[in-house]
Amino acid sequence: MPEMGAKIKVLIVDDSAVVRQSLAEILNTDPEIEVMGVAADPYYAASKIAHEVPDVITLDIEMPRMDGLTFLRKIMTQHPIPVVIISSLTEKGTETGIRALEYGAVEIITKPKLGTKEFIEESRIRICDAVKAAASAKLLRKKATITPRAMEVKPKLSADAIMPKSSASDSMIKTTEKVIVVGASTGGTEALRIFLEELPADCPGIVIVQHMPEQFTRSFADRLDQLCKISVKEAANNDTVIRGRALIAPGNHHLILKRSGARYYVEINDGPLVNRHRPSVDVLFRSTAKFAGKNAVGVIMTGMGDDGARGLLELKEAGAQTIAQDEKSCIVFGMPKEAIKLNAADYIIPLDGIAQKVLKLQY
């Protein structure tokens, strides 16, 4: 953890010289980040760590001599350091990336590649934000002591960029159908597992935004589907929200809740980054306030930044019950903290108590 005002020192570990150079150039554009070194494999990385311990490590998964998962396990058991996994979008890579999160990696993002100016800028935002989130994350008994400042980039868009704010009449059509909406970011993969494993097979339908790259959300949903009593799947356009099932927003797509009569369904949207994210929690929460209102329960979990804070307030104002994860159980107490500041949370609850509270509010 860097001292107050000090730059975040990053060690880049990747066997590709091109990727190492690209990441170093991206990270060095941020005034709060300093690349302290690069390493072509975990053995070189270990020798660098022996001389100077970084605040954050960016780590590739598939490397020569020692794979990234083995190195990650050694780090987390011997000398925990926040790790951001930077992986390719391959089927094997996504499955291994999910396992890396289970082993203790803080964030997972996709490798930068050539594209449009807008794509490159979005990649820069995601990579730098992931490193900052990792630097402020709690590992084991370690607690964040600084709150990273936002990068100076183009103005941050709100949910207005995707859909207008709801009017009082939008959610007034009578229905008895209930829906649970959840937003999470850094640390959210583990938080969501704990939350969803506690829910019974007949619980109300659930819609989730977890900040995660494209394709990784499918592997994440498949993994949760194996662990939970409810079914879990990556959301597809027009999927119906039904009891006993959770839908997770696909990476790089906003997820909007809509309603036709008494039926809730979801719509995939490819709009711009909202609160520096796509998918955005604010977008999901605003649509839920508009189409579900008092029939919803909104939950905001661990994560950096303020995505979802204003949306949770809109849910509360529409008559929904709202919950924020408490500081002690958060990996990063950013999103819940901002929601609490807005007085958007009716309840502030430890992670292991959220599932039971949601069920009490819904029945």
Secondary structure, 3 states (H helix, E strand, C coil): CCCCCCCEEEEEECCCHHHHHHHHHHHHCCCCEEEEEEECCHHHHHHHHHHCCCCEEEECCCCCCCCHHHHHHHHHHHCCCCEEEEECCCHHHHHHHHHHHHHCCCEEEECCCCCCHHHHHHHHHHHHHHHHHHHCCCCCCCCCCCCCCCCCCCCCCCHHHCCCCCCCCCCCCCCCCCEEEEEECCCHHHHHHHHHHCCCCCCCEEEEEECCCCCHHHHHHHHHHHHCCCEEEECCCCCECCCCEEEECCCCCEEEEEEECCEEEEEEECCCCECCECCCHHHHHHHHHHHCHHHEEEEECCECCCCCHHHHHHHHHCCCEEEEECCCCCCCECHHHHHHHCCCCCEEECHHHHHHHHHHHHC
